[in-house]
Amino acid sequence: MQPVPKKNPDISEYYLRKEVVMANPINVVQQFQQAIGNGDFTAARTMLQNNLSFRGPMDTFEKPEPYLEALKRLHPIIKAIDMLKTFADGQDVCVLYDMVTNTPIGTAFVCEWYQVKGDKISSVRTLFDARPFAAMFAQ
């Protein structure tokens, strides 16, 4: 009886390692979003690099604390987050979702691009139509 040829272990291990590496940044982002959704800003802070860079249509921050303060101000008007799609490419994670508010603004489509280094988020870039929010927060 002849032994059954094995699959090339180098290729299998490569793909397995690549999947594990790619899954980690998504998990970091999902855990961060879950903490924010639960209003647990202390837990969310542990997932952010100390030199976090945030750029959005209304604000720019170079530290996590002002970013979290902005999220705290936004939190009370959010009724639901309807996740549409999450993409990952290495350490980059892109999240598309509808943010449903309890205001006359209604629903806003949001795109967030996260960059993860190690097990923490190092940068966030957020895109959405900020015009209705600018008017609301100006009051």
C-alpha positions in Angstrom: 0.0 0.0 0.0 1.4 3.4 -1.0 1.1 6.4 1.3 -1.4 9.1 0.3 0.6 12.2 -0.8 0.3 15.0 1.6 -0.8 18.5 0.6 2.0 21.0 0.5 2.2 22.0 4.2 4.0 25.2 3.3 1.1 26.5 1.3 -1.5 25.4 3.8 0.4 27.0 6.7 0.9 30.2 4.6 -2.9 30.6 4.0 -3.7 29.7 7.6 -1.2 32.3 8.9 -2.5 34.9 6.5 -6.1 34.3 7.6 -5.2 34.6 11.3 -3.2 37.8 10.7 -6.1 39.3 8.7 -8.7 38.4 11.3 -7.0 40.1 14.2 -7.4 43.7 13.0 -11.1 43.1 12.3 -11.5 41.7 15.8 -9.8 44.7 17.3 -12.1 47.1 15.4 -15.2 45.1 16.3 -14.3 45.0 20.0 -13.7 48.8 19.9 -17.1 49.4 18.2 -18.8 47.1 20.7 -17.3 49.0 23.6 -18.4 52.3 22.1 -21.9 50.9 21.4 -22.1 49.8 25.1 -21.0 53.2 26.3 -17.8 51.7 27.8 -15.4 54.4 26.8 -12.8 53.1 29.4 -12.6 49.7 27.6 -12.6 51.5 24.2 -9.6 53.6 25.3 -7.6 50.4 25.9 -7.9 49.6 22.2 -6.4 52.8 21.0 -2.7 53.7 20.5 -1.6 56.7 22.7 -0.7 58.6 19.5 -4.0 57.8 17.7 -4.7 59.9 14.6 -8.3 60.7 13.8 -9.5 62.6 10.7 -13.1 63.3 10.0 -15.3 65.9 8.3 -15.9 67.8 11.5 -12.8 67.1 13.7 -9.2 66.1 13.6 -7.4 64.7 16.7 -3.8 63.5 17.4 -4.7 61.8 20.7 -7.4 59.4 21.8 -8.9 61.4 24.6 -10.5 64.2 22.5 -11.6 61.6 20.0 -13.4 59.7 22.8 -14.9 62.9 24.1 -16.4 63.6 20.6 -17.8 60.0 20.5 -19.3 60.6 24.0 -21.1 63.7 22.7 -22.4 61.8 19.7 -23.5 58.7 21.7 -26.8 60.0 23.0 -28.3 60.7 19.6 -27.5 57.3 18.1 -30.5 55.0 18.0 -28.8 52.1 16.1 -25.8 51.2 14.0 -26.7 49.0 11.0 -23.5 47.3 9.9 -23.4 46.9 6.1 -19.9 45.6 5.3 -16.5 45.2 6.8 -13.4 44.8 4.6 -9.8 44.0 5.7 -6.5 44.3 3.9 -3.7 43.4 6.2 -3.8 45.9 9.1 -6.4 48.2 7.3 -10.1 47.7 8.1 -12.9 49.5 6.4 -16.4 49.5 7.9 -19.5 50.7 6.1 -22.6 51.3 8.2 -25.9 53.3 8.5 -26.0 55.4 11.7 -29.6 55.8 12.7 -30.1 58.8 14.9 -33.0 59.8 17.1 -32.9 63.3 15.6 -34.5 64.9 12.5 -31.2 64.0 10.7 -32.4 60.4 10.5 -29.9 58.0 9.0 -26.4 58.8 7.9 -24.2 56.5 5.8 -20.7 56.3 7.4 -17.4 54.9 6.1 -14.6 54.4 8.6 -11.0 53.4 7.7 -9.1 52.0 10.7 -5.4 51.1 10.8 -4.4 48.6 13.4 -0.9 48.2 14.7 -0.3 45.3 17.0 -3.5 44.9 18.9 -4.5 48.6 19.0 -6.1 51.1 16.6 -3.5 53.6 15.4 -5.6 55.7 13.1 -9.2 56.3 12.1 -10.5 58.2 9.1 -14.3 58.8 9.0 -16.3 60.0 6.0 -20.0 61.0 6.0 -22.1 64.0 5.0 -21.5 66.3 8.0 -23.7 69.2 7.0 -26.8 68.1 9.1 -24.6 67.3 12.1 -22.7 70.7 11.9 -26.0 72.6 12.1 -27.2 70.5 15.0 -23.9 70.7 17.0 -23.6 74.5 16.3 -26.7 75.1 18.5 
